[in-house]
């Protein structure tokens, strides 16, 4: 029985039989206990976990990522400090597990996407700090390029090609727009504004990479310059239809392709750590971007399987199988993972500021602890359609796609209390999820599972999870390992290649459900009017900023 059939039996048993769920190298010796390290580099926190075969954590360490803000709207990370912290984090987790480095079977790396660096091919010296995915220094470039003659010509030409060929890659190119959270135009900014980088690029002496590539380069003693397909596909420099770096985008933007790293399978031998770092050479057998790692950790291996990660941002990902998704609503087609002959594509929609909005509410005193927000929201009797919150920190993503939208609170009355504001804030998060989910439902060419697997810190909020279930009509399956599901996915991939686990069926038995939120169909009827008012509030908040 395949893994999706097993899950169907599980959900049918728990939720009722009447529910329609729709459609390595090397082996670990039997007498040796395998230990798998997963290094997870998030937006604000770095974690290293030592896993054993049953998926439990033997030892851990974590460190705060030191973000720097040298200029307004600039967000950077010191590349050398990041490596130092990563090495310390791995060492501390090994000590916490009470094992030696020589006992470690393999290492997997997962990381935030689109945070990039360039460095000198000869000296290995970085030309600048990491420019993170949150950095907005290239917003003027984004605006200029999106209104440029060259991009309009590319869109128009691709539209005509799609008309005659019906190939999805031309449909995707016909609506191509650059975004600030992609690497490409921030890389152009660096090439234009850092003289040494520009000069060395003209001499073919520049190396480019995101966090995964830089860590691999440093951990292997500056021997391996590579990335995996999931990280490459998140840069905006990758063609998911041709499964290679995009010569069209690189030529359009005049980016030298010789600086780009080699692309390798997500689960495979990337190299071994320099023995001087840990006292033993540890095989690095997996690299994967954070959202795809969460997808793998959630065991979303079947076509139509869907997961939602709610942390700093909300990321909804759907397994579309062996075909990339061509979106006209702003859903981003990505490669989930590549393992030998298996290439899995994912359609992704994102809300990049969910956790940031909730942290903001905490910072101004809406609640003392994030865990209290659910209780406060539930303390409000009935529904209060007069209070609408339309909140966005960066910009409204798919399917609205408005980078000039403003945060707004509309409908406050003298009787409005703090509890009303907390509830309205959580409702706005659920409403944004609903429109994103409906865009996926409309555009997806696959039969979606009626269960959404949920992870991340924000999904601890019971009020929010239940409301999302009610608004979408979907069961929300909150993972027991929700706090570390991204790390678990990287461990799974590393261990598969090392022979710790033989197949995905073994992995499906490790991932556990903590709670199932079942939809109340009557709830949507109660919320229709509130949702309509929220849509009106969003309309009033759009195109608010006339200048960047």
Buried (B, 14 or more C-beta within 10 A) or exposed (E): EEBBEEBBEBBBEEBEEEBEBEEBEEEBEEEEEBBBBBBBBBBEEBBBBBBBBEBEBBBBBBBEBEBBEEEEEBBBBBBEBBBEBBBBBBBBBBBBBEBEBEBBBBBBBBBBBBBBBBBBBEEEEBBBBBBBBBBBBBBEBBBEBBEEEEBEEBBEEBBEBBEEEEBBBBBBBBBBBBBBBBBBBBBBBBBEEBEEBBEBBEEEBBBBBBBBBBBBBBBBBEEBBBBBBBBBBBBBBBBBBEBEBBEEBBEBBEBEEEBBBEBBBBBBBBBBBBEEBBEBBBBBBBBBBBBBBBBBBBBBBBBBBBBBBBBBBBBBBBBBBEBBBBBEBBBBBBBBBBBEEBBBBBBBBBBBBBBBBBBBBBEEEBBEEBEBBBBBBBEBEEBBBBBBBBBBBBBBBBBBBBBBBBBBBBBBEEEBEEBBBBBBBBBBBBBBBBBBBBBBEEBBEBEBBBBBBBBBBBBBBBBBBBBBBBBBEBBBBBBEBBBBBBBBBBBBBBBBBBBBBEEBBBBBEBBEBBBBBBBBEEBBEEBEEBBEBBEEBBEBBBEEEEEE
